[in-house]
Amino acid sequence: MEQAMTGLFTEQSNYSKMISGLPYHAVDAEPFDLQGVAARKVAAYNALSPDDHAGREDGLRSLFGTVAGWALVKAPVYVDFGIHIHLGDTCFVNTGAVFLDSAAITFGERVFVGPGAQFITATHPVNPEERCVMTPDGPILGFDLTNIAKPITIGDDCWIGASAVIMPGVTIGAGTTIGAGALVTKSLPERVIAVGSPARIVRSVDE
C-alpha cells in the first residue's frame, strides 16, 4: 500500500488521479461539483412518469457517459458521477441499481441486470491511518478520505442477478451469469455461472 499511496503526492488534481486509477482524496471541490450535477440529473430522471418514454431516453443519455443503442434503466437509480457509465446496445437495468462510478463502468451489448444490483468502483486503504487523514485547516471538511477507483467491465450477453454486488476492478466475461445476491470480488471468464459470497463458479452455461 505504501507504493500506491505515493500517488497522493503527485501534481495531478484529485479528479485526474481518480480517473487514472491513482489514490486520491475524495473530499475535493471538483468531484463534489460533478457529483452535484449528477445528483440533480438523477433526481429529475427518477421523478419522470413511467410512461414518459421519450423523457427517460433523453434523461438517460444526459446522465450516462454513452448509451450505444436501446436501453432501459428503471427508476430509481443512483449514480455518483454518471458520466463514467457506458452502456452497449440493448441493455436493461431493473429498479434500484447503484453505480458508484468513480472509475468507468462499461457494459457490452445485451446485458441484463436484476433489481438492486450494485456496481462499486471505489475502494479504500484497509489501514485506517491511510484511509482517513485529518486536515483541520482543509478548505471543505476537517478530514480527507483516501480512495482508489478501479473500473468494472461487463461483457456482452451477461445476466447480473438481483442484489448482486460487483466490486472494484472486476471484469465479467461475455455470456456469464451472476446469481442473485452474489458478491463478485474477482474477475470471471466467459460463459460461466457464478454464485455466492464471495462468488464462485459452479458450472459452464453450456453444461
N, C-alpha and C positions, 0 to 999 in steps of 0.2 A: 504493500500500500504506500510506502514511503516514496517509491519511484512515481506512482500515479499522482500523489499529492503535489509533486513539483509543478504540475500543470496550473495550479492556483497562482503561481507567481510569474506567469508569462504576461506579455504586454497586451494580449487579446482582451476584448470585452468579455464579460461573463456569458453573454448570449453566444458569441463566437465560440467560446470554449464549449458551451453546451452542445451546439450542433456539430462540433468537431470531435466529440467523444472525450474531451478532457475534463478533469474535475473542475467544477465551477461553484461559485457562491450563488445560491438561489435567491437570496434577498438582495434584489438589484432592480433598479428602476426600469431598464429596458425590457426584461422578461415580464415584469409586473404590468407594464403598459400593454404588451402584446396579449397577456392573459386577460386584461380588462376588455380589450377589443373582442376577444373570443367569447368571453362571458356574456357580453351584450348580444352577440350573434346567436349563442346557444339559447339564451332566454327568448329571443324572437322566434327561433326555429321551434322550440318546444311549445310555444304558445300558439302555433299555427293550427288551424282546424284540420282534423284528419282528412277531410275531403278537399283540401286546398292543395291539389297535386302540383300545380304549377309553382305555387309559393314554396312548397317543400323542395322541389327540384332546384329552384333558384337559391333558396337558403342553404341547401347542402353544398352547392358549388361555391357559394360565398364563404362558407365555414371551413371546408376542407381544402387542402392544397391542390389536389387534382381528383377529378371524377371522370374516368375514361369513357363511360357509357351509361347504360341504365343502372341505377342504384336506388335502393330504398333503405333508409335508416329510420326506424320507428322511434318516435319520441316516448319518453325523454331520453336524451343522450347527453353525456358530459365529455368535454374535451378540455385540455389545458391550453393548447395553442390553436389546434385545428389545422393550421397551415402546413403541419408536418405529416398529415394523414393523406394517403394516396390510395384510391380505390380503382381496381381494374373494372372492366365491363362486367355487368350482370352480377352485382353484389347485393346481398340482403343482410341487414343487421337488425336483429329484433330489439325490442324495447329494453331500456335500462343499461345500455352499453357504456363503458367508461374507457376513454382513450387518454392516458397520460402521455402525451406525445412531445416530450422534451427532445426526443430523437425521432427519426422517421418511423412511421408505421405504414407498411406497404402491403396491400392486398393484391393478389393476382386476379385472374378472371374467375367468375362463378364461385365466389367464396360466400358461404352462408354461415351466419353467426346466431346462436341461440340467445334468449333473453338473459340479461345480467352478466354478460361476458366482460372481462376486463383485460386491457392491453396496457401493460405498465412498462414504460421505457426507463424511468428514473430509479436510481438506487443510491445508497449512501455508504460511506465507510462504516464498518462494524465497530471500529474504535470510537468510543463516544467523544474523546477529546478531539479527534479529527472531524467528527460529524458536525458538532455544534461549537462554533468559535465565538466567544463573547466579544462584541465590539461596542462598548458603551457609547463611543462617540460616532457610531455609524450614521450615515445620512438617512436611513429609513427606520431600522429597528436596532435594538441593542445586541443583536447577535447575527451571525452569518451561518447559514446551513449549507454544508458541502454536499453537492450532488454529483453523480456521474450518470450520463444518459447513454443508453445502448439501443440501437434500432431493433425493430421487430419486423420480420418478413413472413408473410403467409402466402404460400404458393397457390397456383391455380387449383380449382376444384376441391378446396378444403372445406370441411364442415367443423365448426367450433361449437361444441355443445353448450347448453345453458350453464351459466355461472362459472364457466372455465376461466382460469386466470393465466395469461401468457406473460412471462416475466422478461426482464431486460435482456437483450442480445439474442433472443430465440429466433431461429428460422424453422419454419414448418414446411416440409417438402410437399410437393404437389400431390393431390389426391388423398391426403391424410385426414383422418377423422379424430377429433379430440372429444373424449367423453364428457358428459355433464359433470361439473364440479371439479374437473381435473386442474392440477396446478403444474403448469409446464415450465420447468426451470432450465431445461437443456434442449438444444435443437433436435429435431426429429427428421428421419428420412422420408422419402416419398411412399405413399400408398400403404400406410400402416394405421392401426387403431391403437390409441394410447389413452389410458385411463388412470385415475388415482392421484394421490398426493404424497410424494411427487409423482408426476405422470410416468408410466412405464408402458412399453409396447406389449400388447397382448397377442396380436396377430397381424398378418397382412390383410388388406381389404380384399385380396383375391382368393383367400382360403375359403 
